Amino acid sequence: MKAEQLSMYAFFTDILRRESAAEAARFARGCGFGAAEILEGVRPGATFLFADAGAAQRTRAEMDAHGVRCACYSVSINILSDVLGPAQNLSGVEVLKKSADYAKILGSPFLHHTLTIGYEPPCGKAQTVADLLPALLERAEQVAAYANGIGLTVLYEPQGFYVNGLDGFSLFYDAMKARGYRVGVCGDTGNSLYVGCDPAAFFERYAAEILHVHLKDLHIENDKLNRTSTTASRRWDMIRDGRYITDTLLGEGMVDLDACLHALDRVGYAGAYSLETFYWNNLSVSLRENLLRDREYILKKGE
């Protein structure tokens, strides 16, 4: 692993929204990152990150001026929704086509998007990913066709309670591959734990398909009310088996990062590693200090 492969992910977009593209790029560069991943979070009533193509072009100019490339353009979305955006009148497909245009402007080689975020089984009559598969494929194909048509590769990650784990993810991803679209995997080192799957097993299975990586570590407690003193102030999510999960600094959780990295080394992975480092990973120091700590840790791990 080389330093130039590392990308700032968590909170780059927050700084961009709250302050400016120039400040976000300066912050990333000051932390030693020559790349950043932009995250568009689309919910009903949400405001889009970019008002129009001109805003995306201005952001690209500021990032270029500070030597920060766009490693990936990601969208957190429920693709099955028909009521997204400020006016709540855009479908998930329409939002993602617009996002693909912005990804192209920003110079990202990828459009990465989630699929069923916010859905927990059962979703209506859907008990499994197989129940949702026809609708997921129908909409994902529309997005992939458009994104491929403007030169982008579409990435999917194991995420949520449906398209996650080896079985849930493979049903969707393998079907998209079989349909001939230019797609790939965003390898996330933690998300599989939400459904009881070892992330290292996921990386072993899909190493040759992984084109981008989200680096994180996670800690699980049996009861969020009985959590340790060092993790008490963090955000907690419930996972499939009823336990609770939270982000940690790299190396302080239960993810076998060595196994994940070795799987990538085996296939000669040369893509980006985006650090999902959050300020609540260590509340006693700043986000910048947490980022610098995780950056140094993973570079040593990748030697």
Protein Blocks (a to p, Z undefined) as FASTA:
>chain_A
ZZklpccfehklmmmmmmmmklmmmmmmmnopabdcddddddehiacfblblklmmmmmm
mmmmnopacfbdcddddfkbcbecjkopacfklmmmmmmmmmmmnopabdcddfkgoiac
dehjafbfklmmmmmmmmmmmmmmmmmmnopacddddehjllgcjklmmmmmmmmmmnop
acdddddfklmmmnopafklmmmmmmmmpcbdcdddddddfblklccfklmmpccdddfk
opacddddehiambdfklmmmmmmmnopabdcdddddfklpmkbcfklmmmmmmmmmmmm
mZZ
